[in-house]
């Protein structure tokens, strides 16, 4: 039997101009519980008890415009419970929310820019996912 190698994504790490301020923005606007060590931990079982779920790993072509208007070479996708309610709250809080929303059999997708110009994808998965 071959040795098991990669079994999933263990974290997302990226550089920031001001990690403390960026942590505060993510905590205030996206509700991410940032720990004193400077990061957050997400437990799948807490987010979707008894359901199915996955994390995608997807390289894009270098000339993709999918991350636009961000110029960063990455984009983070966050699972959310109620996309439309969160987008409305982010707009009310003065965040830069992109107008486009996609809805398909894969769920609902919306986008917001963080204060450092990184585009974040917000994903409300279909029920049970």
N, C-alpha and C positions, 0 to 999 in steps of 0.2 A: 504494500500500500504506500503510495507516495506521501511524503511529508506535507502536512497542511502548511500553507504559507500565509498570504494575506487573507484575513477573514472579515475585514470591514474598515471603515474609516474611524480612526481613534481621535481625531481632532482637526481643527482648522486653525492655522497659525499665520499671522500676517503682520507686517510692519505698520506702525502708526506714528504720525507726527506728534500726537499727544495722547498716549494710551489712557491716562486717567480721565481726561475729558471725553474721550470716545467711549470708555466704559460707562461713564455717567449717562451719555446719550442713549446707549443701547439699553441700559437699565430703565431709564425714564420712559422712553418711547416704545421699546419692544418688550419690556418686562423681563429682560434677561437678568437673572439673579447672579450678579457678578460677585464672586468670592473675594476675600481679602488678598488671596494670592494673585488676583488680576484676571481670572478667567471664569468660565461657567461650565457646569457639567449638566448634560441632558441625559435622562434615563428614559429609554424607549418605553419601558413598562409603566412609567408615570404618565406619559403622554397618550398612550393608546393601550390600556390594559386589555389583554385578551385579543387584541387585534393584530393584523398583519402590518408590516411596515418595512421600509428599506431606506437606505441612504445611497444616492447615486454618486458615481465618480465618472466625470465626462470631460475629456479634453475637447476643446473647440479649435477650429482652424484659427491661425494667427490673425487673419483679416476679418473675423466675425464682427458684426455690429450688434450682436445680441447683448453685449455688456454696456452698450452706449446708453446714455451719454457719458458714462464713466470711462476713464482712460486706464483704469487699473486692469491688470492682466488676470483678474479673478472675479468671481461673483459668488456670494454665499446665498444659499437657499435655506430659508427658515420655515419650518412647519408652523402653521397658525390654526387656531380653533375656529375663528370667524373672520374671514378675509375682509368682507365689506365693512364690518363694524370697526376692524382695526384700521383700515384705510381712512375711514371717516374720522376716527380719533387722531390719527397722524396728521391729517389735513388741519383739523381744529387746533392741534398743537404747533402748527407752523412748519411742519416737516415738508420737504420736497417730495411729493407723491406723484409718480407718473400717472397720466390719465388712463392709459391702456390697462384693461383687465381681460384676461383670457379665461374662458370656462370650457372644459371638455371632459371626456370620460376620465382624464387623469387628475381632475380636480380644478380648483380655481387658483389663478396666479395673478399677483399684482406686484408692483415694484416701488421702492422708496430709495432715495439717496441719503447716505449718512453724511455727517458734517465734513468728512474728508473727501467727498465726491465718489464714494464707492456705491455702486448700484447693488441693492439687496433684493433678492426675489423672495416674495412671501407666498407660501403655498398652503392652501387649505385642501388636504387630501380628501378623496371621496370617503363616504362613511365606511368605517371598518378598516381603513388603511392606515 
